[in-house]
Amino acid sequence: MAAVYEATMAGGQAPARPRRVIWDSWQRLMARGLRPDRRPPPVMESDTVEVLRSESGLASVVGELTRGLAPLTSTGDSIVAVADAECAVLWRSGSPRVLANADRLGFVEGAQWAETTVGTNALGTALVSQRAVQTFSAEHYNRSQHPWTCAGAPIRSPRTGRVIGVVDVTGPAATVHPVTVALIDAVARLAESELRGQHELALNRLRSVAAPILARVGSPAVAVDGDGWVAAVDSLTVQRRIMLPADIAPGHLWVPSLGDCEVEMLPGGWLVRLVGSDTESAVTRVTLNLHDSASPALEMEGRFGNWRHDISLRHAEILLILAHSADGRSAPALAADLYGDATRVGAVRVEMSRLRKQFAGIVVGRPYRFAEPAVVTVRYPANMAGLLAPSVAPAVRALRTTLSAIGQQD
């Protein structure tokens, strides 16, 4: 293999060709002019890694992947890595010794391990080929990776069908085993099964909220999640999924396969109702209920019904701050509001990603603010000194003082 590699990279006559998946990768990279001795890739900041973890859709199955591959890593010679759809390494686990060796290679959390960055490797090549790949020693395009063997398999989202990441086991070349790639592919499929189960649970939660609302609508309607999967339907014949526009927002909307519709927010999805083109949209009322600091909640009142959803302390802090910021807040400003440190924008973006995923359409960005035309009110506790009592966020502490001084009550 080393002889094949050296002859190919030198432009000479190789004694043989590598496997097709490796040969195709080499050809792609040589056509791009990628050097086989390229240096390790730059590494992203930890805050950026946290944002990518939150947005990857993989965080909930990392533990499953690590446990499933324990037979390959129990000897302490290999590490498990999980990368997102852009091949940014977001998680690693393994023995300190092998992790230290990987550090020297640049195979660290936050590194971009795509083919076009570091050459042929199991992570990047599995993403390009859309199938499980094992890369051994001199099959790697970059010479610095020749002491290693790796095997990776792509993971697809059950919501979209698209590849959202790849799981990989990497270790010294001497640890190569022919069944490794089959095991990794099987574990990736198990992770996809876990994601499908989580999706079904989310649809069930949405269904429980939507069912009583659908009963009151009085016209054909459907409740769908953010990707268009149907949770509940009334007086309509629809498939399991409808296609939603990328810029979906509350109000009038033309939906493929349904036509002119009126859309309202639901926790974890949307209520889509067929209407005539002359129907006026109802203004949604959003209430941030902070009457009991121990159980903050978000309440929504729309034309066809209302719902209440418990929220975390952090999300309650964010929504309270936005309710008092008519012009919205930038990420640095919100970081200062929450942490007293304007540089913690990564942590803010992680929380906003979670919030906007759970309550699509309520908050928009650039700057962060409540979406129009919703009417937002806050239900305060009787004693303003107890406003979100567990919170230590600087902006919340300041609001306690200000609101207590002016005697504002619910």
Secondary structure, DSSP 8 states (H G I E B T S, - for coil): -HHHHHHHHTTS--SS---HHHHHHHHHHHHHT--TT-----B--HHHHHHHHHHHS-GGGHHHHHHHTHHHHTTSS-EEEEEETT-BEEEEEE-HHHHHHHHHHT--TTBB--HHHH-S-HHHHHHHHTS-EEEEGGGSSSGGGTTEEEEEEEEE-TTT-SEEEEEEEEEEGGG--TTHHHHHHHHHHHHHHHHHHHHHHHHHHHHHHHHHHHHHH-S-EEEEETT-BEEEEES----SB----TT--SEEEEETTTEEEEEEEETTEEEEEE--TT------EEEEE-SSTTS-EEEEE-SS-EEEEE--HHHHHHHHHHHT-TT-B-HHHHHHHHHS-TT-HHHHHHHHHHHHHHSTTTEETTTBEE-TT-EEEEE--SSGGGTTTT---HHHHHHHHHHHHHT---
